[in-house]
Amino acid sequence: MSSAILNEAYERFQGTGPEWGESRLTNHGPMAVEVLVRRGHEDEVHRWVDAYTRRLDDLPSTRRPIGDANWQDALGDGERVGDWAEYFTHQVAERPWREVLASWWPRLLPGILAGTTHAVIRVGHAVRTLLADERNAPAAAELAQGLAFWAARSLRMPVTAEPGGDLDPREAMAGVPRVPSQDGPVGARLGQLPGLPGWQGSVAALRPALTPDEVPERLRALVDAATFRYLTHGHASPVILVHTATAPNAVLHTLPALPRELWVPSLSAVWAACAGVQAAFEPVRGVPRDGLPVAPEGPDALHDVMAAAVAHGDEHVIKFTDTAAEVFTRTGDPDALAAAIRVRLLLSR
């Protein structure tokens, strides 16, 4: 990975806010450039950042300091994102980033739906960089911005359950019911979960991880299942539904930086969040497989699909294709690459 190019991009994003525009769309810049560099597309970074930064807003100014005595009052307060950014910037400057992450992960985990899981995904991309370069100061500063976004937009599931069944992720995802009205913002949709018949049972139906050692494989299976499911069900909400795959993938890649006692709760939290996104945004019926894209064949298939995503340029296409490429590498199933083609086609309309 070319750390110089990535670090320059991180520094260019430092003064930007985690959201932009009246609709509070998420700033994906740091996440997308991490993929571009890791996937060997460094030459595209400057052009991509030049185009993307034009839409962004500045980081909001501070209001009043956040500290150990009052952080709980500011948790989930989107108006305090500047305060949170200042707090975490100081934290990673004064303490090892792993220590900051370990102390704050369990505090933030209940609100993993922050930014419809964009916040944990942003943290995950920063951690991937830091695991490859432990002393990377721009990456630590980027981690601070991701944690700040998560804290400011912390959003709890209104009702959930712990995995305790015997279903694998594909089977469990197939059993998630849908909210009566898939309309309006995410909060309104998720607010229907407490009265949704079968909801808690569907979350509990997933086979649990009984020990931390089982968590990585459970997360990989969840990422695989969500990626394949996007191929047939992603059309209803092409942007939001990519996060059913990219959020657990972010948690998966963050595990090596977390204390092992946090691994099982992390699996439970991200699975419930993914199921909630499904319930709120996914259609009941999928598209028949024979009407969907087919992945290219040959040794260059993965390279060609990734290059097409980079050429497309959409941040969600880039990030989802990165996850789908991992699934293809892990499973050899061409439907993972077909799902990446599907998101590119859906977001070209």
C-alpha positions as CSV (number, residue, x, y, z in Angstrom):
1,M,0.0,0.0,0.0
2,S,1.3,3.4,-0.9
3,S,1.1,5.2,2.5
4,A,2.3,8.5,1.1
5,I,-0.6,8.8,-1.4
6,L,-3.2,7.6,1.2
7,N,-1.9,9.9,3.9
8,E,-2.1,12.9,1.6
9,A,-5.7,12.0,0.9
10,Y,-6.4,11.6,4.6
11,E,-5.0,15.0,5.3
12,R,-7.1,16.6,2.5
13,F,-10.2,15.2,4.2
14,Q,-9.3,16.3,7.7
15,G,-11.2,19.6,7.6
16,T,-14.3,18.1,6.1
17,G,-17.4,17.1,8.0
18,P,-18.7,13.5,8.2
19,E,-21.9,14.5,6.5
20,W,-22.7,17.0,3.7
21,G,-25.8,18.7,2.3
22,E,-29.2,19.3,3.7
23,S,-30.0,15.5,3.5
24,R,-26.9,14.8,5.7
25,L,-25.3,12.4,3.2
26,T,-22.3,10.6,4.5
27,N,-18.8,11.6,3.6
28,H,-17.3,8.4,2.1
29,G,-14.0,10.0,0.9
30,P,-11.5,8.5,3.3
31,M,-13.1,5.0,3.0
32,A,-13.1,5.0,-0.8
33,V,-9.5,6.2,-1.1
34,E,-8.3,3.5,1.3
35,V,-9.8,0.9,-1.1
36,L,-8.3,2.6,-4.1
37,V,-4.8,2.5,-2.6
38,R,-5.1,-1.0,-1.1
39,R,-6.4,-2.3,-4.5
40,G,-3.5,-0.8,-6.4
41,H,-5.3,2.2,-8.0
42,E,-3.1,4.9,-6.5
43,D,-3.0,6.7,-9.8
44,E,-6.8,7.4,-9.5
45,V,-6.7,8.9,-6.0
46,H,-5.9,12.5,-6.7
47,R,-8.4,12.8,-9.5
48,W,-11.1,11.1,-7.4
49,V,-10.5,13.2,-4.4
50,D,-10.5,16.4,-6.5
51,A,-14.0,15.6,-7.8
52,Y,-15.4,14.3,-4.5
53,T,-14.3,17.1,-2.2
54,R,-16.3,19.6,-4.2
55,R,-19.5,18.4,-2.6
56,L,-18.4,18.3,1.0
57,D,-19.1,20.6,3.9
58,D,-16.5,21.8,6.4
59,L,-16.2,20.1,9.7
60,P,-18.7,21.8,12.1
61,S,-17.2,24.1,14.7
62,T,-16.9,23.2,18.3
63,R,-19.5,24.2,20.9
64,R,-18.3,23.0,24.3
65,P,-15.7,20.5,25.3
66,I,-16.4,16.8,25.8
67,G,-14.6,15.0,28.6
68,D,-14.8,12.0,30.8
69,A,-17.4,13.5,33.0
70,N,-19.9,14.6,30.3
71,W,-19.5,12.4,27.3
72,Q,-22.7,10.5,27.9
73,D,-24.7,13.7,27.5
74,A,-23.2,14.3,24.1
75,L,-23.6,10.7,22.8
76,G,-26.0,10.7,19.8
77,D,-26.1,14.5,19.6
78,G,-25.4,15.2,15.9
79,E,-24.9,18.9,16.7
80,R,-21.8,18.0,18.7
81,V,-19.9,16.4,16.0
82,G,-17.3,19.1,16.0
83,D,-16.9,18.6,19.8
84,W,-16.5,14.9,19.3
85,A,-13.9,15.4,16.6
86,E,-11.9,17.6,18.9
87,Y,-12.1,15.1,21.7
88,F,-11.0,12.1,19.7
89,T,-8.3,14.1,17.9
90,H,-6.8,14.8,21.3
91,Q,-7.3,11.2,22.4
92,V,-5.3,9.6,19.6
93,A,-2.6,12.3,19.9
94,E,-2.2,11.6,23.6
95,R,-2.8,7.8,23.8
96,P,-2.0,4.8,21.6
97,W,-4.8,4.4,19.0
98,R,-5.4,0.8,20.0
99,E,-6.1,1.9,23.6
100,V,-8.5,4.6,22.5
101,L,-10.3,2.1,20.2
102,A,-10.5,-0.6,22.9
103,S,-12.0,1.8,25.5
104,W,-14.5,3.4,23.2
105,W,-15.6,0.4,21.1
106,P,-17.9,-1.1,23.8
107,R,-19.3,2.4,24.5
108,L,-20.2,3.0,20.9
109,L,-21.2,-0.6,19.9
110,P,-24.8,-0.3,21.1
111,G,-25.2,2.6,18.7
112,I,-23.7,0.8,15.7
113,L,-26.5,2.0,13.4
114,A,-24.9,5.4,13.5
115,G,-25.1,6.9,10.0
116,T,-26.9,3.7,8.9
117,T,-23.6,1.8,9.9
118,H,-21.4,4.3,7.9
119,A,-19.6,5.2,11.1
120,V,-18.4,1.7,12.0
121,I,-17.4,1.2,8.4
122,R,-15.3,4.4,8.4
123,V,-13.7,3.2,11.6
124,G,-13.0,-0.2,10.0
125,H,-11.2,1.3,7.0
126,A,-9.0,3.4,9.2
127,V,-8.1,0.4,11.4
128,R,-7.1,-1.6,8.3
129,T,-4.6,1.1,7.5
130,L,-3.3,1.3,11.0
131,L,-2.9,-2.5,11.3
132,A,-0.6,-2.3,8.3
133,D,1.2,0.8,9.6
134,E,0.8,1.1,13.4
135,R,2.5,4.5,13.7
136,N,0.6,6.2,10.8
137,A,-0.4,9.6,12.3
138,P,-2.8,10.6,9.5
139,A,-4.5,7.3,9.8
140,A,-4.9,7.7,13.5
141,A,-6.4,11.1,12.9
142,E,-8.8,9.5,10.4
143,L,-9.7,7.0,13.1
144,A,-10.5,9.9,15.4
145,Q,-12.9,11.3,12.8
146,G,-14.6,8.0,12.4
147,L,-15.1,7.6,16.1
148,A,-16.4,11.1,16.3
149,F,-19.0,10.5,13.6
150,W,-20.0,7.3,15.4
151,A,-20.4,9.0,18.8
152,A,-22.3,12.0,17.3
153,R,-24.7,9.9,15.3
154,S,-25.0,7.0,17.8
155,L,-28.3,5.2,17.1
156,R,-29.5,2.2,19.1
157,M,-31.7,-0.6,17.8
158,P,-35.2,-0.1,19.4
159,V,-35.4,-3.8,20.1
160,T,-33.1,-6.7,19.4
161,A,-32.1,-10.2,20.6
162,E,-29.0,-12.3,21.0
163,P,-28.2,-15.0,18.5
164,G,-29.1,-18.4,20.0
165,G,-30.5,-20.5,17.2
166,D,-29.0,-23.0,14.7
167,L,-29.3,-21.1,11.3
168,D,-26.4,-20.0,9.2
169,P,-26.5,-16.4,8.0
170,R,-28.1,-17.2,4.6
171,E,-30.9,-19.0,6.4
172,A,-31.3,-16.4,9.1
173,M,-31.3,-13.5,6.6
174,A,-34.0,-15.3,4.6
175,G,-36.2,-15.3,7.7
176,V,-36.1,-11.6,8.5
177,P,-39.6,-10.0,8.3
178,R,-40.2,-6.6,6.8
179,V,-41.6,-3.6,8.5
180,P,-45.1,-2.6,7.5
181,S,-44.1,0.7,5.9
182,Q,-40.7,0.9,4.1
183,D,-41.0,4.6,3.8
184,G,-39.3,7.6,5.4
185,P,-36.0,7.9,7.2
186,V,-34.2,5.1,8.9
187,G,-35.4,6.1,12.3
188,A,-39.1,5.9,11.3
189,R,-38.6,2.5,9.7
190,L,-36.7,1.0,12.5
191,G,-39.3,2.4,15.0
192,Q,-41.7,-0.2,13.7
193,L,-39.5,-3.1,14.8
194,P,-40.9,-3.4,18.4
195,G,-44.3,-4.4,17.1
196,L,-43.1,-6.5,14.1
197,P,-44.2,-10.2,14.5
198,G,-41.2,-12.5,14.2
199,W,-38.6,-9.8,14.4
200,Q,-36.8,-10.8,17.6
201,G,-37.1,-14.5,16.7
202,S,-35.4,-13.9,13.4
203,V,-32.5,-12.2,15.0
204,A,-32.2,-14.9,17.7
205,A,-32.3,-17.6,15.0
206,L,-28.7,-17.1,14.0
207,R,-26.2,-19.6,15.2
208,P,-24.2,-17.9,17.9
209,A,-20.5,-17.8,18.4
210,L,-19.8,-19.5,21.7
211,T,-16.2,-18.4,21.9
212,P,-14.2,-15.5,20.4
213,D,-12.4,-18.1,18.1
214,E,-15.7,-18.7,16.3
215,V,-16.4,-15.0,15.6
216,P,-14.2,-14.4,12.5
217,E,-15.7,-17.4,10.6
218,R,-19.3,-16.3,11.7
219,L,-18.6,-12.8,10.4
220,R,-17.1,-14.1,7.1
221,A,-20.2,-16.2,6.6
222,L,-22.4,-13.1,7.3
223,V,-20.5,-11.0,4.8
224,D,-20.7,-13.8,2.2
225,A,-24.4,-14.2,2.7
226,A,-25.2,-10.5,2.5
227,T,-23.1,-10.1,-0.7
228,F,-24.9,-12.9,-2.5
229,R,-28.2,-11.6,-1.2
230,Y,-27.5,-8.2,-2.7
231,L,-27.5,-9.7,-6.1
232,T,-31.1,-10.6,-5.9
233,H,-32.5,-8.1,-3.4
234,G,-30.4,-4.9,-3.7
235,H,-32.6,-3.2,-6.2
236,A,-35.1,-1.7,-3.7
237,S,-32.5,0.4,-1.9
238,P,-29.2,0.0,-3.9
239,V,-27.2,2.3,-1.6
240,I,-28.5,1.4,1.8
241,L,-28.4,-2.4,1.3
242,V,-24.7,-2.5,0.5
243,H,-24.1,-1.9,4.2
244,T,-25.5,-5.3,5.1
245,A,-22.2,-6.6,3.7
246,T,-19.8,-3.8,4.2
247,A,-20.7,-3.2,7.9
248,P,-19.9,-6.8,9.1
249,N,-16.8,-6.7,6.9
250,A,-15.6,-3.6,8.7
251,V,-16.1,-5.3,12.0
252,L,-14.3,-8.4,10.7
253,H,-11.3,-6.4,9.8
254,T,-11.3,-4.5,13.1
255,L,-11.2,-7.6,15.3
256,P,-7.4,-7.9,15.4
257,A,-7.2,-4.5,17.0
258,L,-9.9,-5.3,19.7
259,P,-9.7,-7.2,22.9
260,R,-11.0,-10.7,22.4
261,E,-13.8,-10.2,25.0
262,L,-15.4,-7.7,22.6
263,W,-15.5,-10.1,19.6
264,V,-18.8,-11.9,20.5
265,P,-20.7,-8.7,21.4
266,S,-19.5,-7.2,18.1
267,L,-20.9,-10.1,16.1
268,S,-24.2,-9.8,17.9
269,A,-24.5,-6.1,17.4
270,V,-23.6,-6.0,13.7
271,W,-25.9,-8.9,12.9
272,A,-28.8,-7.1,14.6
273,A,-28.0,-4.0,12.7
274,C,-27.8,-5.8,9.4
275,A,-31.1,-7.5,10.1
276,G,-32.6,-4.2,10.9
277,V,-31.5,-2.7,7.6
278,Q,-33.0,-5.7,5.9
279,A,-36.3,-5.3,7.6
280,A,-36.4,-1.6,6.9
281,F,-35.2,-1.5,3.3
282,E,-35.1,-4.9,1.6
283,P,-37.9,-6.1,-0.7
284,V,-39.8,-9.3,0.2
285,R,-39.1,-10.9,-3.2
286,G,-35.9,-11.0,-5.0
287,V,-35.2,-10.8,-8.8
288,P,-35.0,-14.2,-10.5
289,R,-31.4,-15.2,-11.0
290,D,-31.7,-15.6,-14.8
291,G,-32.5,-11.9,-15.2
292,L,-29.3,-10.8,-13.4
293,P,-25.7,-10.1,-14.4
294,V,-23.2,-12.9,-14.8
295,A,-19.6,-12.5,-13.7
296,P,-16.8,-12.6,-16.4
297,E,-14.7,-15.7,-16.6
298,G,-11.0,-16.2,-16.6
299,P,-8.0,-15.3,-14.4
300,D,-8.6,-11.5,-14.8
301,A,-12.2,-11.5,-13.7
302,L,-11.7,-10.0,-10.3
303,H,-9.2,-7.4,-11.7
304,D,-11.6,-6.4,-14.4
305,V,-14.6,-6.1,-12.1
306,M,-12.6,-4.0,-9.6
307,A,-11.3,-1.8,-12.4
308,A,-14.8,-1.2,-13.7
309,A,-15.9,-0.1,-10.2
310,V,-13.0,2.4,-10.0
311,A,-13.8,3.7,-13.5
312,H,-17.5,4.1,-12.4
313,G,-16.3,6.2,-9.5
314,D,-19.3,6.0,-7.1
315,E,-18.1,5.5,-3.6
316,H,-20.6,2.8,-2.8
317,V,-19.7,0.9,-5.9
318,I,-16.0,1.0,-4.9
319,K,-16.6,-0.1,-1.3
320,F,-19.0,-2.8,-2.1
321,T,-16.9,-4.2,-4.9
322,D,-14.0,-4.3,-2.5
323,T,-16.0,-6.5,-0.2
324,A,-17.4,-8.6,-3.0
325,A,-13.8,-9.2,-4.2
326,E,-12.9,-10.5,-0.8
327,V,-15.9,-12.8,-0.9
328,F,-15.0,-14.1,-4.3
329,T,-11.4,-14.7,-3.2
330,R,-12.6,-16.6,-0.2
331,T,-15.3,-18.6,-1.8
332,G,-14.6,-18.8,-5.5
333,D,-18.3,-18.2,-6.2
334,P,-18.7,-15.9,-9.3
335,D,-22.0,-14.6,-7.9
336,A,-19.9,-12.4,-5.6
337,L,-18.5,-10.6,-8.7
338,A,-22.0,-10.6,-10.2
339,A,-23.2,-8.8,-7.1
340,A,-20.5,-6.2,-7.7
341,I,-21.6,-5.8,-11.3
342,R,-25.2,-5.5,-10.1
343,V,-24.5,-2.6,-7.7
344,R,-22.6,-0.8,-10.5
345,L,-25.5,-1.2,-12.9
346,L,-28.1,-0.1,-10.3
347,L,-26.1,3.0,-9.4
348,S,-25.6,4.0,-13.1
349,R,-29.3,4.7,-13.5
